[in-house]
Amino acid sequence: IYPTIEYFKDAWPEGLNEAVTARIRELLEPTHPHLVQRAEWAESVLTGTLPLKEQHLDLLSAAGIHSLFDVVRRTPEMLTERVKGFGIATSRQVHAKCMGLVKDWEQQQKRSEAA
């Protein structure tokens, strides 16, 4: 995902995304543990379990996108670029559906904390 500038993208070492993500989580844990919890939950939701069309699930899998986190961390434009067979309309639809799942989970967490 990082970086967004083409020059840096070409020189970005393999595995650096994971290192950057891990460091961000370390920094967020003390002050924003709910964000870390949300990311961990999204990573645990496998793409094959998402309420999407079977064709879309197959294309996501073929593109190496295997979790809800992998979908929502990308913009629709990034999904279009990454997933062969996704146009911008499909990417927006899939992204919106997945973001809806995240919002539903957040609401459920708030209700359970309030109870």
N, C-alpha and C positions, 0 to 999 in steps of 0.2 A: 504494500500500500504506500509506504513512504519511499522515496520522495515523490512529489508531484511534478517537479521540474525535469524535463527530458534529460538534460545534461547530467544531473545527479542520478537519475534513474538508470542510465547506462553504466554508471560506475558503482552502483549500489551493490555491496557484497551479498552473496547468498547467505541467508540466515540472520541478517541484520534486523529484519523486521521483528523476528521473535525476540531478539535481545532488547530492542527498543520497547516493544510491548511489555516485556517483563519488567523493565526499569520503570516505565510509566506506572505499572500496577504497584510496584514497591513504593513509589512516591505517593500514590493515591490512597493506599491502604489506611494510613493513620487518619486522614482527613475526610475521605470519601469512600468508606468501605462498601456502601451500597452500589457504587459504580463497579467496583471490583466483583462484587457478588453477581451483578447483572451480566458482566462479561463472562464470568465463569459459567453461569447458567446458560447463556447463549451458545457457548462452546460445547455444552453438553447436549444441546438439541441437534440431533443429526438431520441433515438435509432430507434424507429419505422419509422422515416423519412429518415434514412440513405439509400443510394443507394446500399443495400446489398441484397443477396438472402433471400427470406422469411424464409427459414429454419434457416439461420444464425441469423436473427433478433429474431426469436422465442427462439433460444438457448441463446442468449445474455440476453433477457428478463427473461428467467427462471433462469439465473445465477445472477439476480439482477443488471444487467448492463443496465442502463436506459438512458444514455446520451452519446454524442460523447466524452465528458470529461472523462467519466468512461472507455471508450475504450482506448483513447490515453494516459492516465496516466499510463497505464499498458504496460509492455513489451509483445511481443508475447508469451514468455514463461509463463508469469503470466496469460495471457488469456487462454492458454492451460490448466493450472492448475485450473483455476476458472470455465471455461465454459465446462460442460460435453458435449461431442460430437465434440469438437474442437481438432483436432490434431495440431501439430506445423505448418504444411503447411497452414491449414485454418486460424490459428491465425495470421500467417505472412501476409496472403492475406488480411484479414479483417483489421489488424492494418495498413498496407500500404495504403489501400483505405481510411481509416479514416484520416491518416496523410496527404494524398493528399488533402482531404477536408480542413484541417487546413491550409495547404500551399496556397491553392486557396483563402481562406478567407484573409490570410495575404497579398497576392498580391492585392486583391481587396481593402483592407484598405490602402495600400500604394498608389494605383492609386487615390483613393478618397481624400487622404490627399494632393496629388500633384496637384489636380485639383483646 
